[in-house]
Amino acid sequence: MTETLHVAIVDDHPLFREGVAHTLAAQQDVKVVGEGESAADAIRIAAERMPDVMLLDVSMPGAD
């Protein structure tokens, strides 16, 4: 039995973020547990959803 991987996606480009989320959601063993567009969203999602993996755009505003 395969364990589900919980993933969060944070990127300030909505089309990119939605495309990645759509692609990952099509996988049986992956669940997108959060999406955001800012560093503040990343911190909130990490604290509230505790994803296994966070795909984070490190060059978005506020991501220093």
C-alpha positions as CSV (number, residue, x, y, z in Angstrom):
1,M,0.0,0.0,0.0
2,T,1.4,3.4,-1.0
3,E,1.2,6.3,1.4
4,T,-0.2,9.6,0.1
5,L,2.2,12.5,-0.2
6,H,0.7,15.8,1.0
7,V,2.0,18.7,-1.1
8,A,1.6,22.5,-0.9
9,I,2.3,24.8,-3.8
10,V,3.3,28.5,-3.3
11,D,4.0,30.7,-6.3
12,D,2.9,34.2,-7.2
13,H,2.0,33.2,-10.8
14,P,-1.5,31.8,-10.7
15,L,-1.4,29.9,-14.0
16,F,1.8,28.1,-13.1
17,R,0.5,27.3,-9.6
18,E,-2.8,26.0,-11.0
19,G,-1.0,23.9,-13.7
20,V,1.2,22.3,-11.1
21,A,-1.7,21.6,-8.8
22,H,-3.7,20.1,-11.6
23,T,-0.9,17.9,-12.7
24,L,-0.2,16.7,-9.1
25,A,-3.9,16.1,-8.3
26,A,-4.0,13.6,-11.2
27,Q,-1.6,11.4,-9.4
28,Q,-3.1,8.6,-7.2
29,D,-0.6,8.9,-4.4
30,V,-0.4,12.8,-4.2
31,K,-2.8,15.2,-2.5
32,V,-2.5,18.9,-2.9
33,V,-3.3,20.2,0.6
34,G,-2.7,24.0,0.1
35,E,-2.0,26.7,-2.5
36,G,-0.7,30.2,-1.9
37,E,0.8,33.2,-3.6
38,S,3.1,34.8,-1.0
39,A,5.7,34.1,1.6
40,A,3.0,34.8,4.3
41,D,0.8,32.1,2.6
42,A,3.7,29.6,2.7
43,I,4.1,30.2,6.5
44,R,0.4,29.9,7.1
45,I,0.0,26.7,5.0
46,A,3.0,25.1,6.6
47,A,1.6,25.7,10.1
48,E,-2.0,24.8,9.4
49,R,-1.7,21.9,6.8
50,M,1.8,20.5,7.7
51,P,2.5,19.3,4.1
52,D,5.2,16.6,3.5
53,V,6.6,18.7,0.6
54,M,6.2,22.4,-0.2
55,L,6.9,23.6,-3.8
56,L,8.0,27.2,-3.2
57,D,9.0,29.9,-5.6
58,V,12.0,31.3,-3.8
59,S,12.2,34.3,-6.2
60,M,8.7,35.7,-5.5
61,P,8.3,39.0,-3.6
62,G,8.8,38.5,0.2
63,A,10.5,35.1,-0.1
64,D,13.8,36.3,1.3
